[in-house]
Amino acid sequence: MTSDRFIPAHTRTSYQRTSYMSHDFEGICNFEIHGGDYTEGIKVFNKEYIASRKQLFKDMGWGEWCEENDLGYQNYLKVLESGEWKLGYYENEFNYRVPAQIKCCDKWLSLGSFTNTCDKCGADYNGSGQLLASRSFWGEETGEHWSECL
């Protein structure tokens, strides 16, 4: 198959960047912000921490964020006011598999499933990009119906 119609499966690397505030308060976990290094100062960290809490409330469907209704933020304020905290940063590296893709009907089709069907023409491909026989022939030698092969 030509490379202008097929992209083989490959591995990509993703990085999770995490800034954190550590402390020694018993019963309260450290505070983390994902997405970058926000440790240049407490003002930057505070701004990003509040933004992350607001996003958490939105994502979880908890309603509009406010300081009074956020126990995690109240704990954050306790630690912040104590002055006994330290900012830090770390990165985690994750490798993940990107499935092969094939171009069918001028559109890229991901081959991440056992059977992959083009939405436009209905052609079926296996995970390696091989065009499969018409579904009317599926299961012919085993007596199965094509719907049992999906």
C-alpha positions, 0 to 999 in steps of 0.5 A: 500500500502506498504511504499516501493512502496508509499510515501504519500504527505507531507509538507517540509520547505524551507528557503530563506536566504538574505543578504542586504545593506540598506541605505537612498538614495531616489529613490534607493532600498536596495541591496539584495543577496539571498543564505546566510549570506554575512554580515561579511564584505563589501569585502565578500558582494561586491564579492557576490553582483557582482556574483549575478548581473552576474547570473541575466544577464545570467538568463535574457538573457541580455548578458555578464555582465559589470559594465557600462551596469548595472544601478543597479550596478551603484546605488550600487556603489553610495551608497557604495562610500557614506559610509552611508549604513548598512549590514544586514541579515534575513531568511524567512521560506516557507512551501510547499507541496510535492506530493505523489509518487508511484513506477511503473516500478521501477521508482518513479512517482509523483502524483501531477496531477489529472491523473498521467501516467507512461511513461513506461507502461501507467498505470494511477493513481489518486493523492492518488496512486490508479490505475485507470481503463483502459482509454477505460472504462473512461466516460462509465457511462457518455458518455464521451470519455476518452480524456475528462477526462484528 
